[in-house]
Amino acid sequence: MMPRRYYIKTFGCQMNERDAEIMAQSLAGDGYLAGDSLEQADLVIINTCSVRAKAEQKVMSLLGFLRKIKASRPEMRLCVAGCVAQQEGARIIERMPHVDLVIGTQHIYRIAELLEAARLGGQRTVIDLQDNYQIPRFLPQSQKCLPPPVRPFRKFVTIMQGCNNFCTYCVVPYTRGREVSRSAKDIIDEIKVLVESGVIEITLLGQNVNSYGRTNQVDTENPDYGFADLLGQVAKISGLKRLRFTTSHPKDLSEALIRCFADIPKLCPQLHLPVQAGSDRILRIMNRHYTVADYLEKVNRLRKACPAIALTTDIIVGFPGETEADFSGTMDLLDQVRFHGSFSFKYSDRPGTRACKLADKVDEMVKAERLARFQARQDALSLERNREYVGEVRAVLVEEVSSSGARGRTGTNHLVHFQETLPCRPGDLVNARIVHAGQHSLQGRLAEKEES
């Protein structure tokens, strides 16, 4: 009997990337092998994202393309998972009747079981969200049938799922459910297995990692165990070289967490801290629970604790009711903080959110013009910030090595290009002297080679 092949196409954030790895491992345990293309796979899983309208549109376009393939290969199984699956449910099968299975975000650990149920009983939609959901214990396994990771030295580890904040523009509480934190022991056990297999950099993932442990007890002996405690415990794992986390909500950025950047050498001096807007009025309508002054005060405390920290952020331009004065506040905030980089987007309505019902939508041309202004200023600031590194020696985790050069990342998450062949392999840490800065990356030269 020929082995069954699967192919997973993932859209969206790091959480979705990690979910794809979990589904791949579950399928491997059920006898599937990784396939090279969706056209030839026996099972295709579309792992979806609904945070931005554009990502959702890409999913529907791909499903339309797969309709033709399945018409010629009816034995191919097609599954839709992730946030769009959670949001749309049975409507996906109504629009795309060639889809066999739709599973929500809390059911990825059951992918093999649900596929078998769909095979025996026809099309299925499994999207129920449970308020008392618990993330199953899940440990990586060494299996030859798993696809080789692109970067085996770096891994994401989910520490929590869902969100309780209900920002008015965001679908996450509706697509991933209420906030639930994983057992600290399960997280530590998973990371130990990964480090023993050669992983040296871990990124802890959650919709709001700052509130880890607040909605359910994560340590049997310490009811007050929180995110700062977890960081300290993970950092003690022998063999781990770098530790990161994402994403953080500013309102939950505690003094204990800020101190981690000063006290934990393995914690990379880099933080993504989404502010979303520079207007108190807009922040209130967004339901963000902080003011611009609150945000700036926390930035100052972070920089006092860790002067070398690189800060990035998210910005939504053209939120309903945003005036030119509101947008000017965002531009002022950008100049005050001088972010190293930002992810900026035009606001788009997401189904089921409160912002959908808000009046006074901003004209698309106005949104586009404001976004262009913001991104032009951010590009200029990114170049200025990057030039501050020229002449310095930085530790770089090598990602790729070729005959024409190499590239890797600093602890501040800056991409460094080498125009030389390095005597090392991906996953090695090398010292690089920064010789040039661009808007989005740096150029380096191997420091040991230069100084020898």
N, C-alpha and C positions, 0 to 999 in steps of 0.2 A: 504494500500500500504506500503510495506516494505521500510524503509529509505535507501537511497543510501549511500554506504560506499566508502571513498577515502583513498588512501595510498600514501604518498609522500616519495620518496627515494632521499636524497640530497647528492651530492658530492661537495667537494670544500670548499670555504672560508666562512667567516662570512656573506658576502653579500648574498651568496646562502642560508644560513640558514635563514636570514631575509626574502628573497624572498619566501621561503617555508612557513613562517608564514603568509605572506600577501596572498598567494594563498589559504592557509587553511581557513583564515577568509572569503575570497571571496566565497569559496565553501560552508562554513557554512551558509552564508547568502542566498545561493541558495538551502538550504535544505539538504546538504550532512552532514554525520557524519564521524568522524575519524574511520578508520578501524585498526585492530591489525596486519594484514599481507597483503602483496601484492597478495598472492595466492587467498585470499578470497574477495578482494576489487572489487567493481563495477567500480572504476576508479583508475588507477595507473598513477602517474606523476613521471617521472624521471627528477629530477632537476640537470642539468649537469654543469661540469666545464671543460674548455679546456686549462687552464693555464699550466698544466703538461700533458705529453703524457699518463702517467699511469692512470690518472683519466679518460681520454677519452676512454682508452681501457676497463676500468671497465664498463663504460656505455654501450658500444657495447656488451660486454659479458652478461650483465644483460638483454639487449633487446633480445639477442638470447635465453636466458632462458625463457623469457616471451612469446616467440613465441609458445612454447609448451603449456603453460597455456591457452593462448588465443585460441589455436586450440580446447581445450576441453571446453572452456567457451567463445564462440564468442561474447557474449553480453558485456564482459568486455571492457571498453574503456581504451586506452593507449595513453598518452600524453608525449611528450618530450619537456622540457623547458630548459632555461638557455643558457650558452655560447656555448656548442656543438650544440644545436638547432639553435642558431643564425649563427654559423659558417657553418654548413652543410646544413641546410634548407631542401629542397626537396630531397636531396641525402639520407637523413635518411629514408624517405618513400620508395625510390628506393631500398635501401639495406634491409630495414625492413618493408615490405608491411603490416604487422599487426599493425603498428602504425597508430592511427587515427588523431592525431593533433600534429603539431610542432609549438611551439610559441617562438618568440625571447624575448630578455631581457627587451624590453620596453613594453611588452604586458601582463605582469603577472597580472596587475590589472583588465584585461578583461577576465580572465580565464573562468569564468562561461559563459559569453556571447559567447566566441569562441568555447567552448565545445558544446553549443547548436547549433551553426552554423554548426559545423562538423557533429553533429548528423543528422541534416536535409539535409545537402548537401554533405556528404561524406568527405573523407580525405582532410585536409587543412594544408597549411603551411603559417604562418603569421610571417614574420621575418623582415619587413621593419624597418629601423632605420631612425629617423627623426632628422635633425640637430637642429630644433627648438622645440624639445621635452620638455615637462614640466612634472615633477613628480606630479601625481594627489594628491590632499589632501586626506589623509588616516588616520583615527583615529581608535584605537583599540576599540572593542566592547565586552561587557560582554555577552557571549552566551554559553549556556550549551552545545551546540553541538560542541564547539571547543575542541580540545584535551588539557588535562591539561598539562601545561608546565613543563618540567623537573626541571627547576629552576625559579619559578615564581618571585623571588626577583631580577633577573638580566635580562636585555633585551638589544638587539641591536636596534638602531634607525638609519635608513638610512638618511643621510643629503645631499647626492649628488650621482650622477651616471655618469659613463663614464669617459673618460680620454683624455686629449689633448697632452700628452707628447710624444707619439709614440716612446717609447724605442724600439730598433730594434728587441728585442727578444720577445716582448709582444703582445698578441692578444687582450687585453682589449679594445683598441680604436675601433677595428673592431667588437667585440662581444657585447660591451655595449654602443657603440656610443660615440659622443662627450660629453664633460663635461657639466653637468647641475646641478645647486644647487637648493635645495628645499627652499621654503619660510621659513624664520626664524620663523614666526608666526606658520606655520603648524608644525614645529619641536617642538617648545615650547608647543603647544597645545597637541601634541601626548605624550610628556614626562609627562606633568601634569596628563593626564589620566592614564598613566602607574604607576606613583608614587601614585596616589590615590588608585590604585588597589593593592598596596603593594610592588611595585618594589623599591629597594633602590640603585641599581647600574645600570647605563646606559653606554653603549659603543656607541659612535657616529661613524658611518660607512661611508666610501667613498673610491674610488680608490686613491684619493689624497686629504685628508681632509684639508691639508694646503692651498689649493687654493680655498677653499669654498668662494663663493660670487664673484669671479673674472670674471666669464664669463657671469653672469646674476645678476641683482640686486635682493637681497633677503630680503631687508627691505624697505618698501615704503617711510620711512622718512629719511633714511641714506644711500646714494648711496655708501659710503665707508665701509659699514658693512662687516666685515670679520670673519674669524674663531675664532680669539681671542675674538671678541665681542660675538659670539655665546656661547663660553665656559663660559664667565662671566655671561651671562643671564641664561643659563641652571643651573649653580651652585647656583643661587639664589632661585631655586624652593624648597619650603619647603618640607621636608620629604626625599629628595634625599641625600644619604650618600656618594656615590662614583661616580666618573665620569672618563671615559676613552675614548680614541679614537684610531682609526686605519683606514687606513695606511697613513704614512707621506712620502712625497718626500723630500729628503734633500735640494734640490735647493730652495724649497718654505718655509723652516723653518725660520720664521721671528723672529725678536727680540721681537715683541709683544707676539708671541706665547711662546717663551722661558720664558718670564716674567710670563706667566700664571702658570708655575710650581712653582714659588716663591710666587705668590699672591693669588692663589685659593686653599684653604685648601682641598676642596672636590676632586680636580684633583689628581688622583693617581700618585705617583712618579715612573712612568714607561712609557717608550716610545719605540715603535718599529720603527726603523729608517733604512730602507733597504739601504745598501751601494752597494751590488751586486759584487764588485770587488775592489781590492787594487792597481790597476794599472791605471794610468792616460790614457795610450794608449787604454786599453780595455774600460774604462769608456767613452772615446770619441766615440769609435765604437758602444757602447751601446746607445749612444745619451742621456747620463744622465745629462749633463750640470753642472757638478761640478768636482772638482779635489779631490784627496786624502787630500790635505792640506785644501781645503774648508770644507770637511767633518769633519776633526779633529778639526778645529777651532770652528765649531758649537757644537761638542761634548764638547769641553772645556767650551763654554758659557753655555751649558745646565747644566754641573756639577757645574759651579760657581753659577748659579741661584738656583739649587736644588742638593746639594751634595749627597743626598740619592737616586737619581734617578737610576733606573735599566734600562739598555739599552740592547735591542735585535736587531737583524738584519737579513737580507736575503743575501745569498751568492750564486752566480752561478759559478760553477766550470767547466772549460773546454769550455768556450765560444770560438767560432771560432777564431783561430789565437793566443790563449793564449799560451805563452811560459812558460818555467820553471821560468824565471825571473819575468814574470807577476804574476804567482802564488805565488812566493816568496813575492811579494808585498802584496798580500792578507794575507799571513801568518804574515807578519810584522804588517799590520794593525790590525789584530786580537790581537796580543800581545800588541800593543799600546793602543787600546781601552779597551781591556779586557771585552768583552761583557759578560753579564750574561747568554746569550743563543743566539742561532742562528738557522735559518732554512736554510739548505744548500742542494743544488741539483746539479746533473749533468746537463749540458746544453742539451736540446733537441729541435730540430727544431719544430716550431709551424707554421701551414699553414698560408700563407699570410703575414708573417712578413719579414722584410728586412734581418734579420739574416739568414733566410733559404737560401738566395742566396749568402751568404758569402763563400768564398773558405777557404782552410786551416782548415778544421774541425779537431778537436782533436780526436785522437784514443780513443775508448771506454775504453780500459784497462788503458790508461793514465788518463782519467777522473776519473775512479774508484779509482785508486791509490791516486790521489790528494785529492779526496773527503774523503777518509779514513784518510789521514794525517790531513786534516782540522778538521774533526769531532773528531779525537782523541785529538787534541790540545784544541778544544772547550770544550770537556768533562772535561779535566783537569782544564781549566779556570773556568768552571761552578762550579766545586767542590770547587775551591779556593774561588770564590766569595761567594758561599753559606755558607762556613765556617765562613765568616765574620759576619753572623747573629747569630751564636751560642752565647747564653748568653743574647741576647737582648729580650725585650718584644715587640711583634708586634700585631697590631689589625688584626684579621683574620675574614673574612666573611665565616661563616660555610656553606658548600655545602651539606654535607651528614652526617647523624648521624645513627649509628647502635649499636647493643649490644656489639660489639667488639671494637668500637672506633668511630672516626669521621675524617673529613677532610675539609679543606677550603683554602682560598687564602688570602695572604697579599696584601697590597696596591701595592707592587712591583710585584704582580702577581705570587708570589712563592706559590706552593702547599705545604700545611702543613698537615701532618698526626698526629693524636692524638691516642695514644694507651690507651685511656680511654674513658668511656662514658661521654659525656658532658651534663650538665643540660640545654640544649638549643635545638632549632630547626633549620633546614636549613633556612638561611636568617638572623640569628642573628649574631651580631658582638661581638667577645670575644677577650680578651687579652691573648696571648700565649707567654710563654717563650720558645725560640728555644733551644732545647737540643742536636740536632744532625743534621748534614747536609749530604745529598747525592748529586750526580751529578744533579739530576733532581727534587728533592723535599727536604723538611725539615721535621723534627719531632719536635712537640711541646708539652708543658704541660700547662694546664690551669693555668694562672698566679694567679688568685684570689684564686684558690684551694691551690696552692703551698704556698701562703703567709698568708693564714688564720691560 
